[in-house]
Amino acid sequence: MSIDLKSLTIKKAHEDLLAKKYTVLELVNTYLENIKKRDSEIHAYLEVFNDVSAQAKMAQEKIDSGKASILTGIPFAIKDNILIEGKIASASSKMLENYHATYDATVIKKLKDAGAIFLGRTNMDEFAMGGSTENSAFGVTKNPHDVARVAGGSSGGSAAALAMDGCLVALGTDTGGSVRQPASFCGVIGLKPTYGAISRHGLIAMGSSLDQAGPFTKTVGDMETVFDLLAGRDFMDATTISPDTYKKSSIKNSLTIGVPRHAMEKGIDAQVLSNFEESLVRLKKLGHTVVDMILPNIGYALPVYYVLMPAEVSSNLARFDGVKYGLHVDGKNSIEDYFASRAGGFGKETRRRILLGTYVLSSGYYDAYYNKANALRKTITKDFTNAFTKVDVILTPTTPTPAFKIGEKASDPLSMYLEDIFTVTANLTGMPAMSIPSGFAKEGSVSLPLGIQMTAPHGREDVLFALGKDFLGEK
């Protein structure tokens, strides 16, 4: 039978599977056919798993026995830095090209228990370092809306897989915008949860105080469903929190939305700004109040992020030494083994960030850079906490530009880093933020998706879901 993948949601697929309108195998085969048709051009997937039919059979048995959850039989795409036992998890790096995971990440275990289907692993910037998925050791992922443009990064493969109807849900990770930015570029919804809301156990670490797993979906309702399953304490991750860690008040019908216009004065594409203003008008018509606000230290967010993140990268990637696991290159002695393995295993951007991080952590520079950045991080977090005593949500564009052309920023790292200008604050503060589609920009004959980013106080993903549904007209 024919299944309309474009309009399919988790709820609809679940109801159809229970009603026997189609089987799990028929559903996943429809996605696999679409992947076969489109992915040779898009390159969202690094690997489509060979056990999808076996997974579908197990899910169907669960449905037939009346033990199905809402995610039983739902096809997921998984970013290549999330461990699935027995599967390769390479983080799109030559360093881990043949590494097979020896255990499941907590998010994978939860999805397996729910009966979800894993279609394959998706392309990403190497070790999640980048904003375009151009830094993958295995080739660039292209934007399904215009294959001359990037899908975003570092979770570009997951975003593109969903946008091209190559899965119903995708998982990514977000360190400075790596879910929200590609979600905006590809016209889907992306969530960076509250720090600790979803376990990081089994995620290949980039910046441990910044990383969070986050889903991509086509509707806010689907996002809420996936988040509710994945959230919660995990004894394997001491940073995880329980749902009642932060106090919650009831959600008002009319929310107060704060807009830091002073942070949008330079470097923002005219069509992005115009779309953002149209989005504010739409929110006002829906009964919400929009107020201008000041975040005094938001201008320091990007430089703070690009001191702290490389420092954590330098520390986390020290384990890849050519001895324990991963790539090993023989040298004349052990120190040459080390240098040759790391030089051969890491790409240019990864090496750049390791060097930056090692520098800011080195004796003589630790106080001048790393400690000052940490102090400023606390100040920025305090600014946001104070702001949320007056507003319910803070709204910005997700990105300063629409999706840019492949190769356009490859030789200009600073220009690439500026793509994170609106997204890094949620990772620095640990607050939840979600990007939702808000319209399109015209570039010649091509329409490129745009997104707006909603940020809420710690633990208030429910506010993001409520406002997102209202904006997108979901019931």
N, C-alpha and C positions, 0 to 999 in steps of 0.2 A: 504494500500500500504506500501511498504518497504521504509523507509527513512534512508539514510546513515548518521548517527549522527556524525561519526568521521570526515568527511570532510565538515560538514555543517558550514556555516558562517551566520552572520546576513544578509548580502546582498543576499546570495543565498536563505535563508529561506524567506526573504521578497519578492523576485521575484517569488518564487514558490507559496507563498500564494496569491499573486496578480493574478498569472496565473491559480489559482484553481487546481494546481497539487495535493494539499492536503489541508485540512481545518486546522484551528488552533487547534481544538479538536484532530484531528488525530496526529498533531505534538506533542502536550503536552502529549497525551496518549503514544506515542512512548517513550518519556522521562520517564514517570511514570512507564512504563513496565521495562525500564532499571534500574530505581531506585529500583524497587521491586526485580529485579534479582540480583543486585550487592550490595545494601546498607546494607543488613544484615551482610555482612562481613566488608565493609568499614566503616560504621557508619559516613557518611558525614552529614546526615540530623538528626536533633533532632525531626523534625516534617514535614511531608508532608501535606500541607493544604487540607482541605476537600472541598474547594470552587473553585478548579482549573477548573472544567468543567464550572462553572458559569462565571469565568473570561474569559475562552476561548470563550464562547457564546457572551459576550460583545465585545471582540476583533474582532470576526468574523463579527458582525454587523457593526463595524467601517470600516472593509475592504470592505464589501459588499456595503456600502453607499459611498465609494470613499473618506473616511476621514482618511485613515490609514497613520500613520507615518512609518518610517523605522523600529521602534521598536514595532509596533503593532503586538501582538501575539508571541513575542519573549520570550521564557521561561528563567526566572532568578531564581537563588538561592540567598537567603539573609542571611547574617551573623546575628547571634542571638543577636547582640547589636544594631541593626538598627530597629527603631520603625515602625511597621505597625499597624494602628489603629485596635483595636479589637483582635489582635493576641498576643500571649505570646512573650515577649522579656525578656529572663532570663539572658542574658550575660553568659550562661552556669554556673550559680551559684545557689546554694540552696537559697541564699538570695532573688532572684527574680523568683523562680521556677514557681510561679503562677501569676506573674504580667502580666496583659494585657495592652498593650499600649493604651493610650487615644487619641492619635493623630498620624498622619503620619510624619515621618522624611521628610525633604525637598527633599532628593534624591528619596524617595518612592513616594511623591506627583508628582514629575516630570515624573517618570516612569509610574505611573498610568495614568496621562494625555496623555502619549504617547501610552497607550494601552498595556504595557508590562504585562506578566503573572508572578506571583510569585508562584513558585512551593512549596517552603517551607523554613524553617529557618535552618541554618547550624550550626554545632558544632564549638566550639572555646575554647581557653584557658579562664578560668574564668576571667571575666572583662578584657579580652584581655591581660592577664599577662602570657606570656610564649612564647616559640619558637617551640612548638611541638604538641599542642592540647592534651597533656597528663594531663593538669591541669583542664580540664573540669570536672564539678561535675557529668556529665552524661556519662563518658566513653571516651576512646581514639578514635580518628579518625585514620584510617590506610591508608598507601600510596597505591594507586591503582596499582603502578608499582611493589610493594613488600609489602605484608600485614604484614610482620614482622617489617616494618619500619614506622617511623612517617611521617605524611603528611606535617609537619611544623606547624608553628603557628605565631600569634594566630588565623589567619584566615584559619586554616587547613581544616575545613569542607567545606568552599567555594571552595578552590583550588582542593580538592579531588572530590567534586561534579562535577566540570567541567572536570577534568581529567578522570573520569569514565563515561563521557557522561551522567551525571545526570542533566544537564542543558546546555543552550547555552552560557549564561553569568552568572557570579556570582559577588556579591558585598561583599567586606570585608572592614576592617579598618586597617590603618597602623600607628603605633606609633613609632616603631623603626625598621621596616622591616616586619611587620606582614602581608603584602600582598606580598611583593617581595620574602621573604624567602620561604614560601610555594609554590609560583609560580615556583621557581627554583626547589624545591624538587619534584614537581608534573609534571614538564614539560609543564607549560602553561605560559602565559604572565601576568604580574602583574604590576600595576602602582601606585606609590605614587605621587599624583599631587603636584603642588606648594601649599604651605600653604595658605589657603583661597580661592583657586580656586573652590573647591566644598564645599557646606555648611555642617557644622557639626550639624546643628539643627536636633534634633531627634536621635542623636547617643549617646549611653550611654558612658559618658566621662570616659577616663582613665587619659590621660595627655593632658590638653586642649591646650597647646602651641605646641604640637607634633602631635596630632591625625589628620588624614585625611581619608575620605572615598576613596576607590580605587577599580576599577574593575579588574576582571580576565577575560581574553578572550583567544581564540585560535589563533587569527590573530591580527596584529597591526592595520589593517583596522577596525576591530571590536572595538578595544580599542579606536580608534579615534572617531568612531561613538558614543560610549557610553559617552566618556569624553565630547564631544561637547554638548551633551544633558544635562549632569549633572552640568557642569561648569556655573558659573555666580554669580552675587550678590544676596543676600538673606537678606531681612530686618530683618529676625529672627536670623541672625548670623552676628554680627557687624564685625567679622574678615574676611568676604568674600570680594573678590576683583572682579573688572570687567576685562574682557579680555584685555583691553587696559591699565591696571595699569602699566605694564612693557613694555618698548620700544622693538620693534621687528624689526630686519633687515631681509632681504630676506635670505633664506636658500641656502647655496652654494652647488654645486654638489660634491665638494671635501671638506670634513670637517677635521679639525685638532683635533685629539683624544689624550687626555693626559692620561698617565698611571703612577700612583704613585707607582712604583715598591718597593720603600722603605717601603711601608705599607704591603708588601706581603712576608716579609722575614722569618716570623715564623708562625708555626701553620697551614699552608695551605696544604691540601691534595695534593699529587703529581699528581694525575689524574686531579684535579681541575686546578692546575697550567698549566699542559700540554694542557688541553682543552682551557684555557685562551690564551695561546700563539698561538694555532691553530686559534683561533678567531681573533687575531690581524693580522695574516697572511692573513686571509680571507678578513678583512677590507682593508688591503693594496692593495690586488688584485682588490678590488672594486673601487680603486682610492683615498682612504682616506689616510691622513698622520697621522702616529702614532709617538708621541714624549714622552720621559720620562719627568716626572715633579716632583716637590717637593711640598708637602702640609705640612709645617713645624710642625703644631700642631695636625695633624690627629691622632697621637698616644694617645692624651688625649680625643678623642671623646667618646670612650666607658665609661671611668670613669665619664666623665661629664654627659653623658646620664643616668648612673645609680646613679647619685645624683639627677638630676632634675626630672626624671620620677617618682621615688618613692615619692618625695616631692609633686608632683601634684596628685599622687594616694592618698596619705594620705589626702589631702584636698578634692578631689572629692568624695572619698568614706566615708567621715564623715557623709554624708546625710543619710546613711543606718544605722539608729539608732534603728530600731525596733518600731518606733512610727509612722512615716509619711506613709510609705508603705513598702512592702516587708515582709520578715520573722519577726515574733515576738515570742519570747520565754519568758514565765512568770518567774519572779524571786520574791524574797521576797519584793523588793522595786524597784523604777524606775532605780536606778543605776545598780542593778543586772539584770533587764530586758535588759538594754543596753549591758552589758558584755555578757550575755547569748545569746542574739540575734546575736551579731557580731561573737562570737565564734562559734555558730552553723551555721551561714550563710556563712561565708568566709572559703575558703580552705587554705591549708598550704602556697602556693606561694603568694596568695593575702595577707594573714596576714604578711608574711615576708616583702613584699614591703610596706605595711602600716607602719610597725614598723621602717623600714629603713627611710622612708619619714618623719615620726614624729620626728625621731632622728635628721635628718639634718636640720629640721625647728625649733628645740627647742632652747630655750635661751642658749647662750653660744656656740652653734655649727652653728648657722645660718650664721654668717660671715665666719667661718672657712671652711664651706662646700658649702652651697647653693649660697652665693654671689660670691664665687670664681668660682664655676661652671658656673654661669651666665656670669661672665666676660670672662671666657675661651670660652663659647659658641659664644660670639661676635667675639672673636679672630679667631676661627675656621671658622665662616661665612665669615670674612674678607679674610682669606686665600683662600677660594673657589672663592669669588668675584674677587680677584686679579688674580687667575688662569684663570678665564674665560675671561680675557683680552687677553690671549695668545692662549687658546684652545676653541673649540666649545663644546666639550663633554669630560667628565671624565669617564674612563672605569675601572672597577674592576670585579673580580668574584662577584656573588651575595652572595655566602656563602663560608666559608672556607672548607666545606666538603660536600659530597653528603648526602642524607637523612640517618640519623643514626637509629639504631635499637630502637624499643620501650623499654623503661626502661634503655637504655644505659647511659643516662646522668641524670636520675631522682634524683640520690643521690648526684649530683655534680652541684649545682646551678651556680658556676663560669664557668664551662665548657659550660653549656647551654647559659649563657650570652655572651660568646665569639662567639657564632653563629651569633650575631648581628654586628660583627666588621666592616663589609663593609656597612651595611644598615643604621646605626643610624645617619650618617652624614647628609643625606637628610632631616631627621626630625629636627635635630638641626639647620640646615641652612634654612629650609623652601623651599629648591630647589626641583624640580621634578626629580624623578628617576624611571626607568622602568627596570624590569628583563625580559629578553627574553631567550628562550631555545637555548642552544649552543652546545649540544651534550650529550654524556652519559659516565658514569663511569662504569666499569665492577667490580662487586663484586660477585665472583663465577660465577654462571650461570645467575645472574640477571643484567640487565642494568638499572642503576639509572640516571635519568635526571640531567643535570647540566645547570646552567644559568649564563649569564653575565649581569652586571648592568651598565646601562648608566645613567649618571647624567648630567643635563643641567642647565643653569642659570634660575633664577626666571622667570616664565611665558613662558618658551620655551619648552613646551610639544611638539610643532610642530617639533622641531629639533629631539626629541626622536622618534617621529613617523616616520619621514623621514629616519633616520638612521636605525631604527628597520626594516622598510619595505625593505630597501636595503640589510641588512644583511640576512634576511629571504627569500629574493627573491620574495616579494609581489609586485604586480604591482599597 
